[in-house]
Amino acid sequence: MSLKGEDRKRAVAEHERHGDLLYIAIWCLVTLGITVNIWHRMTTEGASFPAAALPNGAGGLHAGGGLLGLGLVTVLWRKGRRTKALREAGEKFAMEKQRHGRASDVILILAAVHAFLGFLWLLSLLT
């Protein structure tokens, strides 16, 4: 908000680029997590594929939170893309920008809770 002119344009472009890269990274991370969980349940518990794909036990809350987080990040990413489209079209975008910012605040709080649940799950797996 304190940047003006070319510095602001550069910072916004960098923010958009990082947002796109982060969105792709989150999809890869969630996909990897689901894949590893399925593999782990099939090899250690002898679960069949459909059963291994469903969240279970202590890790179920963490897995469900990952899917919820993926959905929320998708909404956040789309809000950011919508803000960019409105800005480039010369239309009013302040409200969409504000929604994008508020959504990111909520998602960061939920991500901290999700990380803590993952830590607890990891402890339960290791003990």
Backbone torsions as a table, in degrees:
resi	resn	phi	psi	omega
1	MET	NA	-24.7	-178.5
2	SER	-86.6	-12.0	-179.0
3	LEU	-81.6	147.9	179.6
4	LYS	-132.8	157.9	173.1
5	GLY	62.8	-134.5	-176.6
6	GLU	-65.5	-34.8	178.6
7	ASP	-61.6	-41.6	179.1
8	ARG	-65.9	-44.0	179.2
9	LYS	-60.2	-42.5	178.5
10	ARG	-64.5	-43.1	-179.3
11	ALA	-65.8	-39.9	178.5
12	VAL	-65.6	-43.1	178.8
13	ALA	-62.7	-39.7	178.5
14	GLU	-66.8	-40.2	177.4
15	HIS	-61.1	-43.7	179.7
16	GLU	-65.4	-41.4	178.9
17	ARG	-64.3	-45.0	178.5
18	HIS	-64.7	-36.5	177.1
19	GLY	-61.5	-43.4	178.6
20	ASP	-64.8	-43.4	179.5
21	LEU	-65.8	-40.4	179.1
22	LEU	-65.5	-38.7	178.4
23	TYR	-61.2	-45.0	177.7
24	ILE	-64.1	-42.3	-179.7
25	ALA	-63.6	-38.9	179.2
26	ILE	-65.9	-41.7	176.3
27	TRP	-59.7	-44.0	179.7
28	CYS	-64.4	-42.3	-178.9
29	LEU	-64.7	-44.7	179.9
30	VAL	-66.5	-41.7	177.9
31	THR	-61.6	-43.6	177.5
32	LEU	-62.4	-44.3	179.2
33	GLY	-60.2	-44.5	178.9
34	ILE	-64.3	-43.8	-179.9
35	THR	-61.9	-46.1	-179.7
36	VAL	-65.4	-39.4	179.0
37	ASN	-64.2	-42.0	177.4
38	ILE	-61.9	-47.2	179.3
39	TRP	-60.0	-44.4	-179.4
40	HIS	-61.8	-46.0	-178.7
41	ARG	-68.6	-34.5	179.3
42	MET	-71.2	-36.6	-176.6
43	THR	-84.7	-36.9	-176.6
44	THR	-93.0	-34.7	-177.1
45	GLU	-101.9	-11.4	-178.1
46	GLY	70.3	23.7	-179.3
47	ALA	-73.1	147.6	175.7
48	SER	-77.1	167.1	-175.0
49	PHE	-57.3	-52.3	-177.0
50	PRO	-60.8	-39.1	-179.6
51	ALA	-69.9	-36.0	-179.1
52	ALA	-69.8	-23.0	-178.5
53	ALA	-79.8	-16.5	-178.6
54	LEU	-87.1	138.5	177.2
55	PRO	-62.1	144.8	-179.7
56	ASN	-145.9	159.6	171.1
57	GLY	51.9	-147.8	-177.0
58	ALA	-63.3	-33.1	179.9
59	GLY	-77.1	-13.3	-178.4
60	GLY	-63.1	-38.3	178.6
61	LEU	-66.7	-40.0	178.0
62	HIS	-66.3	-44.5	179.9
63	ALA	-64.6	-43.9	177.4
64	GLY	-62.3	-38.5	177.1
65	GLY	-65.0	-33.7	177.6
66	GLY	-65.6	-41.8	178.3
67	LEU	-68.6	-40.5	176.2
68	LEU	-62.0	-44.7	178.9
69	GLY	-61.5	-39.3	177.6
70	LEU	-61.9	-42.0	176.7
71	GLY	-63.8	-43.3	179.9
72	LEU	-66.4	-39.4	178.1
73	VAL	-66.1	-34.4	176.2
74	THR	-63.9	-43.1	176.5
75	VAL	-62.2	-43.9	178.8
76	LEU	-59.9	-46.0	-179.6
77	TRP	-62.0	-42.5	178.9
78	ARG	-65.6	-37.0	176.1
79	LYS	-62.1	-41.9	177.8
80	GLY	-63.8	-42.7	178.0
81	ARG	-64.6	-38.1	178.6
82	ARG	-65.6	-41.7	177.6
83	THR	-60.2	-44.1	179.6
84	LYS	-63.4	-43.7	-179.5
85	ALA	-63.1	-42.4	178.5
86	LEU	-65.0	-43.4	179.5
87	ARG	-61.5	-44.7	-178.3
88	GLU	-69.8	-27.1	178.5
89	ALA	-82.7	-4.6	179.9
90	GLY	78.8	15.5	179.5
91	GLU	-93.6	171.0	178.1
92	LYS	-70.3	129.9	-177.3
93	PHE	-131.2	4.9	-175.6
94	ALA	-60.9	-42.0	-178.0
95	MET	-67.4	-42.0	178.7
96	GLU	-65.6	-38.4	177.6
97	LYS	-63.4	-40.3	178.6
98	GLN	-66.0	-42.0	177.3
99	ARG	-62.7	-40.8	178.2
100	HIS	-60.9	-43.9	179.6
101	GLY	-65.8	-43.3	179.1
102	ARG	-66.3	-40.3	178.0
103	ALA	-61.8	-39.9	-179.8
104	SER	-66.0	-35.7	177.3
105	ASP	-62.9	-45.7	-180.0
106	VAL	-64.0	-42.7	-178.6
107	ILE	-64.5	-37.5	178.1
108	LEU	-64.4	-39.3	177.3
109	ILE	-64.5	-46.3	179.1
110	LEU	-64.5	-33.4	177.9
111	ALA	-65.8	-36.4	177.7
112	ALA	-65.8	-42.4	176.8
113	VAL	-63.4	-42.8	179.7
114	HIS	-61.2	-43.9	179.3
115	ALA	-63.2	-39.8	178.4
116	PHE	-64.5	-43.0	177.0
117	LEU	-62.0	-39.3	177.0
118	GLY	-63.9	-38.4	177.1
119	PHE	-63.8	-44.7	178.7
120	LEU	-63.1	-40.4	178.9
121	TRP	-63.9	-43.2	178.8
122	LEU	-61.4	-41.7	176.8
123	LEU	-60.8	-40.8	179.5
124	SER	-67.2	-32.5	177.4
125	LEU	-70.8	-35.2	-177.0
126	LEU	-80.2	-18.8	-178.7
127	THR	-100.2	NA	NA
